[in-house]
Amino acid sequence: MRAHSGTHGRDVRRLGWHAVLLASVTVMVFPLLWALLASFKPANEIYGAALLPSSASLENYRVALLDFPIGHVLVNTLVMASGVTLLQLLVAVPAAHAFARFRLRHERMATALVTGALLMPPQAVIVPQFLMVSELGWRDTYWGLIIPQVSGCALAVILLREHVRAIPASLFEAATVEGASEWSMLRFVTLPLLRPALGAVAILVFIGTWNEYLWPMIVAPRPEQTTIQMGLQLFLNQEGANPGPLIAAAMLTTLPIVAVYLVASRRVIHAFLQSGLH
């Protein structure tokens, strides 16, 4: 009888937690669902009470694609996000390997500095970065958009360091016996075993860079060189009282990120769990 009561209590608690999770997911997904349905509505129905459009139309998407250079700003955003992701991984992988493999004299201080860089808000270094970009003549260029954002690789270093530490030491010892250098170990031992983690970190960096708004607004304000976040703001100023094309443009810019995350969401979750950042 007591066993039955305990099982029933666990079932009730599990059902309660599932209800809480379902409510949370509904709250988070509903705005996206509303925007998706609103993108098919005419202008006079967007602010109406009805969730579904009375007559679905692709007019908002036609305006977004033809009357605004959304394709150009999407390419700019793709180049920026891809460049930042690639360069951050090029910096983070050797740094994580060194942190995990070498016994540094001031290891705690180095770890504290990396963690402090992770905790520091990007806005704190905008002024020196902007001055550097201006002095180098990189305003309104891909270099100006990409290079300063590489400094935000602290999260990638911390995540990858924990994965490198999880690699069995016997593999590195065997490579040492074979006469492999540290760079050879990085290439032939660390990198092959880091592929799942690299994919997860790359996705996290790519999504974060894709959604960046402040830095492109400062360093690349011209419409020809701006990214999608600034492009949507310009689009809002042009359309004024007609939000339909703006919502359609926002949905088009969201689709690549949603697709990337759905494809590799398990890797992202696995990377956080393995690194201890729950």
Buried (B, 14 or more C-beta within 10 A) or exposed (E): EEEEEEEEEEEEEEEEEEEEEEEEEEEEEEEEEEBBBBBBBBBEBBEEEEEEBEEEEEBBBEBBBEEBBBEBBBEBBBBBBBBBBBBBBEBBBBBBBBBBBEEEEEEEEBBEEBEEBBEEEBEEBBEEBBEBBEEEEBBBBBBBBBBBBBBBBBBBBBBBBBBBEEBEEEBBEEBEEEEBEBEEBBEBBBEEBBEBBBBBBBBBBBBBBBBBEEBBBBBBEEBEBBBBBBBBBBBBEEBEEEBBBBBBBBBBBBEBBEEBBEEBEEBBEBBBEBBEEE
